[in-house]
Amino acid sequence: MTDHFIEVSLAKRNVHCRAKLLVDRAPLTCAAIWNALPLAGDVYHAKYARNEIYALFPPFAETEPPLENPTVTPIPGDLCYFAFAGTELGTKAYGYDREVRAGTTVVDLALFYERNNLLLNGDVGWVPGIVWGEVTEGLTEMAEACNDLWRSGAAGETLSFRRA
């Protein structure tokens, strides 16, 4: 793959940013995401990881990507991929108890918009993510919208990923 770019947007807030796929560092993850685009879903703001927004999707890769280009300390502008078993997220503590069930897998596509993130979950420990993209334009505006989402709420907001 050559350089590929996507647009990440919050629909209701009418804000977007542009990101470059890190094909050289996470080729299998980038290919799976690129082939699945466009993707959109209800947005959530992180409870534990701090400055993160994300959406949950059914698995879309032929086979789950290996842990390539992993991190537990994402930086502003990182796009991360996580795959979780339904038993990891299917409790009322996470707020997904209606959407996520045991025996299923869910893919989490996340955008980190500010510093001081730590992917440590009190129930399962370290949760490394695959860094598959980096925001190249519009992070300041997106971060302002993400902070508003944190303070005002995520209800009714959609996070989308599409080819740019």
Contacts in CASP RR format, 6 or more apart in sequence:
PFRMAT RR
TARGET T0000
AUTHOR 0000-0000-0000
METHOD contacts of the structure
MODEL  1
MTDHFIEVSLAKRNVHCRAKLLVDRAPLTCAAIWNALPLAGDVYHAKYAR
NEIYALFPPFAETEPPLENPTVTPIPGDLCYFAFAGTELGTKAYGYDREV
RAGTTVVDLALFYERNNLLLNGDVGWVPGIVWGEVTEGLTEMAEACNDLW
RSGAAGETLSFRRA
1 21 0 8 1.000
1 23 0 8 1.000
1 27 0 8 1.000
1 30 0 8 1.000
1 31 0 8 1.000
1 34 0 8 1.000
2 23 0 8 1.000
3 20 0 8 1.000
3 21 0 8 1.000
3 23 0 8 1.000
4 20 0 8 1.000
4 21 0 8 1.000
4 23 0 8 1.000
4 30 0 8 1.000
4 34 0 8 1.000
4 163 0 8 1.000
5 18 0 8 1.000
5 19 0 8 1.000
5 20 0 8 1.000
5 21 0 8 1.000
5 136 0 8 1.000
5 163 0 8 1.000
5 164 0 8 1.000
6 18 0 8 1.000
6 19 0 8 1.000
6 21 0 8 1.000
6 37 0 8 1.000
6 161 0 8 1.000
6 162 0 8 1.000
6 163 0 8 1.000
6 164 0 8 1.000
7 16 0 8 1.000
7 17 0 8 1.000
7 18 0 8 1.000
7 19 0 8 1.000
7 160 0 8 1.000
7 161 0 8 1.000
7 162 0 8 1.000
7 163 0 8 1.000
7 164 0 8 1.000
8 16 0 8 1.000
8 17 0 8 1.000
8 18 0 8 1.000
8 19 0 8 1.000
8 79 0 8 1.000
8 111 0 8 1.000
8 135 0 8 1.000
8 142 0 8 1.000
8 159 0 8 1.000
8 160 0 8 1.000
8 161 0 8 1.000
9 15 0 8 1.000
9 16 0 8 1.000
9 17 0 8 1.000
9 159 0 8 1.000
9 160 0 8 1.000
9 162 0 8 1.000
10 16 0 8 1.000
10 43 0 8 1.000
10 53 0 8 1.000
10 142 0 8 1.000
10 145 0 8 1.000
10 146 0 8 1.000
10 149 0 8 1.000
10 157 0 8 1.000
10 158 0 8 1.000
10 159 0 8 1.000
11 40 0 8 1.000
11 157 0 8 1.000
11 158 0 8 1.000
11 160 0 8 1.000
12 156 0 8 1.000
12 157 0 8 1.000
12 158 0 8 1.000
13 145 0 8 1.000
13 148 0 8 1.000
13 149 0 8 1.000
13 157 0 8 1.000
15 141 0 8 1.000
15 142 0 8 1.000
15 144 0 8 1.000
15 145 0 8 1.000
16 138 0 8 1.000
16 142 0 8 1.000
17 111 0 8 1.000
17 135 0 8 1.000
17 137 0 8 1.000
17 138 0 8 1.000
17 139 0 8 1.000
17 141 0 8 1.000
17 142 0 8 1.000
18 135 0 8 1.000
18 136 0 8 1.000
18 137 0 8 1.000
18 138 0 8 1.000
18 164 0 8 1.000
19 77 0 8 1.000
19 79 0 8 1.000
19 133 0 8 1.000
19 134 0 8 1.000
19 135 0 8 1.000
19 136 0 8 1.000
20 133 0 8 1.000
20 134 0 8 1.000
20 136 0 8 1.000
21 30 0 8 1.000
21 33 0 8 1.000
21 34 0 8 1.000
21 132 0 8 1.000
21 133 0 8 1.000
22 30 0 8 1.000
22 69 0 8 1.000
22 131 0 8 1.000
22 132 0 8 1.000
22 133 0 8 1.000
22 134 0 8 1.000
23 30 0 8 1.000
23 31 0 8 1.000
25 68 0 8 1.000
25 69 0 8 1.000
25 131 0 8 1.000
25 132 0 8 1.000
26 65 0 8 1.000
26 68 0 8 1.000
26 69 0 8 1.000
26 81 0 8 1.000
26 130 0 8 1.000
26 131 0 8 1.000
26 132 0 8 1.000
26 133 0 8 1.000
27 68 0 8 1.000
28 61 0 8 1.000
28 65 0 8 1.000
28 66 0 8 1.000
28 68 0 8 1.000
29 65 0 8 1.000
29 68 0 8 1.000
29 69 0 8 1.000
29 81 0 8 1.000
29 130 0 8 1.000
29 132 0 8 1.000
30 132 0 8 1.000
30 133 0 8 1.000
32 60 0 8 1.000
32 61 0 8 1.000
32 62 0 8 1.000
32 65 0 8 1.000
33 39 0 8 1.000
33 60 0 8 1.000
33 81 0 8 1.000
33 109 0 8 1.000
33 132 0 8 1.000
33 161 0 8 1.000
34 163 0 8 1.000
35 60 0 8 1.000
36 60 0 8 1.000
36 61 0 8 1.000
37 161 0 8 1.000
37 162 0 8 1.000
37 163 0 8 1.000
38 160 0 8 1.000
38 161 0 8 1.000
38 162 0 8 1.000
38 163 0 8 1.000
39 55 0 8 1.000
39 57 0 8 1.000
39 60 0 8 1.000
39 109 0 8 1.000
39 160 0 8 1.000
39 161 0 8 1.000
39 162 0 8 1.000
40 55 0 8 1.000
40 158 0 8 1.000
40 159 0 8 1.000
40 160 0 8 1.000
40 161 0 8 1.000
40 162 0 8 1.000
41 55 0 8 1.000
41 56 0 8 1.000
41 57 0 8 1.000
41 158 0 8 1.000
41 159 0 8 1.000
41 160 0 8 1.000
42 55 0 8 1.000
42 56 0 8 1.000
42 154 0 8 1.000
42 156 0 8 1.000
42 157 0 8 1.000
42 158 0 8 1.000
42 159 0 8 1.000
43 53 0 8 1.000
43 54 0 8 1.000
43 55 0 8 1.000
43 149 0 8 1.000
43 154 0 8 1.000
43 157 0 8 1.000
43 158 0 8 1.000
43 159 0 8 1.000
44 53 0 8 1.000
44 54 0 8 1.000
44 55 0 8 1.000
44 56 0 8 1.000
44 154 0 8 1.000
45 52 0 8 1.000
45 53 0 8 1.000
45 146 0 8 1.000
45 149 0 8 1.000
45 150 0 8 1.000
45 153 0 8 1.000
45 154 0 8 1.000
46 52 0 8 1.000
46 53 0 8 1.000
46 54 0 8 1.000
46 110 0 8 1.000
47 94 0 8 1.000
48 120 0 8 1.000
48 121 0 8 1.000
48 122 0 8 1.000
49 74 0 8 1.000
49 110 0 8 1.000
49 112 0 8 1.000
49 117 0 8 1.000
49 118 0 8 1.000
49 119 0 8 1.000
50 114 0 8 1.000
50 116 0 8 1.000
50 117 0 8 1.000
50 118 0 8 1.000
51 76 0 8 1.000
51 112 0 8 1.000
51 113 0 8 1.000
51 114 0 8 1.000
51 115 0 8 1.000
51 116 0 8 1.000
51 117 0 8 1.000
51 143 0 8 1.000
51 146 0 8 1.000
52 74 0 8 1.000
52 110 0 8 1.000
52 111 0 8 1.000
52 112 0 8 1.000
52 113 0 8 1.000
52 117 0 8 1.000
53 110 0 8 1.000
53 111 0 8 1.000
53 113 0 8 1.000
53 146 0 8 1.000
53 149 0 8 1.000
53 154 0 8 1.000
53 159 0 8 1.000
54 108 0 8 1.000
54 109 0 8 1.000
54 110 0 8 1.000
54 111 0 8 1.000
54 159 0 8 1.000
55 108 0 8 1.000
55 109 0 8 1.000
55 158 0 8 1.000
55 159 0 8 1.000
55 160 0 8 1.000
56 96 0 8 1.000
56 99 0 8 1.000
56 100 0 8 1.000
56 106 0 8 1.000
56 107 0 8 1.000
56 108 0 8 1.000
57 106 0 8 1.000
57 107 0 8 1.000
57 108 0 8 1.000
57 109 0 8 1.000
58 104 0 8 1.000
58 105 0 8 1.000
58 106 0 8 1.000
58 107 0 8 1.000
59 83 0 8 1.000
59 105 0 8 1.000
59 106 0 8 1.000
59 107 0 8 1.000
60 107 0 8 1.000
64 83 0 8 1.000
64 105 0 8 1.000
65 81 0 8 1.000
65 130 0 8 1.000
67 128 0 8 1.000
67 129 0 8 1.000
67 130 0 8 1.000
68 130 0 8 1.000
69 130 0 8 1.000
69 131 0 8 1.000
69 132 0 8 1.000
70 128 0 8 1.000
70 129 0 8 1.000
70 130 0 8 1.000
70 131 0 8 1.000
71 78 0 8 1.000
71 80 0 8 1.000
71 119 0 8 1.000
71 128 0 8 1.000
71 129 0 8 1.000
71 131 0 8 1.000
72 118 0 8 1.000
72 119 0 8 1.000
72 120 0 8 1.000
72 126 0 8 1.000
72 127 0 8 1.000
72 128 0 8 1.000
72 129 0 8 1.000
73 117 0 8 1.000
73 118 0 8 1.000
73 119 0 8 1.000
74 80 0 8 1.000
74 110 0 8 1.000
74 112 0 8 1.000
74 117 0 8 1.000
74 119 0 8 1.000
74 129 0 8 1.000
74 131 0 8 1.000
75 112 0 8 1.000
75 115 0 8 1.000
75 117 0 8 1.000
76 112 0 8 1.000
76 113 0 8 1.000
76 114 0 8 1.000
76 115 0 8 1.000
76 135 0 8 1.000
76 139 0 8 1.000
76 143 0 8 1.000
77 111 0 8 1.000
77 112 0 8 1.000
77 113 0 8 1.000
77 134 0 8 1.000
77 135 0 8 1.000
77 139 0 8 1.000
78 111 0 8 1.000
78 112 0 8 1.000
78 131 0 8 1.000
78 133 0 8 1.000
78 134 0 8 1.000
78 135 0 8 1.000
79 109 0 8 1.000
79 110 0 8 1.000
79 111 0 8 1.000
79 112 0 8 1.000
79 131 0 8 1.000
79 132 0 8 1.000
79 133 0 8 1.000
79 134 0 8 1.000
79 135 0 8 1.000
80 108 0 8 1.000
80 109 0 8 1.000
80 110 0 8 1.000
80 112 0 8 1.000
80 129 0 8 1.000
80 130 0 8 1.000
80 131 0 8 1.000
80 132 0 8 1.000
81 107 0 8 1.000
81 108 0 8 1.000
81 109 0 8 1.000
81 110 0 8 1.000
81 129 0 8 1.000
81 130 0 8 1.000
81 132 0 8 1.000
82 107 0 8 1.000
82 108 0 8 1.000
82 110 0 8 1.000
82 127 0 8 1.000
82 129 0 8 1.000
82 130 0 8 1.000
83 105 0 8 1.000
83 106 0 8 1.000
83 107 0 8 1.000
83 108 0 8 1.000
84 100 0 8 1.000
84 105 0 8 1.000
84 106 0 8 1.000
84 108 0 8 1.000
85 102 0 8 1.000
85 103 0 8 1.000
85 104 0 8 1.000
85 105 0 8 1.000
86 100 0 8 1.000
86 101 0 8 1.000
86 102 0 8 1.000
86 103 0 8 1.000
86 104 0 8 1.000
86 105 0 8 1.000
86 106 0 8 1.000
87 102 0 8 1.000
87 103 0 8 1.000
88 123 0 8 1.000
88 124 0 8 1.000
89 96 0 8 1.000
89 100 0 8 1.000
89 106 0 8 1.000
90 96 0 8 1.000
90 97 0 8 1.000
90 100 0 8 1.000
90 101 0 8 1.000
90 102 0 8 1.000
91 97 0 8 1.000
93 123 0 8 1.000
94 100 0 8 1.000
96 106 0 8 1.000
99 106 0 8 1.000
100 106 0 8 1.000
109 159 0 8 1.000
109 161 0 8 1.000
111 135 0 8 1.000
111 142 0 8 1.000
111 146 0 8 1.000
111 159 0 8 1.000
113 139 0 8 1.000
113 142 0 8 1.000
113 143 0 8 1.000
113 146 0 8 1.000
113 147 0 8 1.000
114 143 0 8 1.000
114 146 0 8 1.000
114 147 0 8 1.000
119 126 0 8 1.000
119 127 0 8 1.000
119 128 0 8 1.000
119 129 0 8 1.000
120 126 0 8 1.000
120 127 0 8 1.000
121 127 0 8 1.000
135 142 0 8 1.000
149 157 0 8 1.000
END
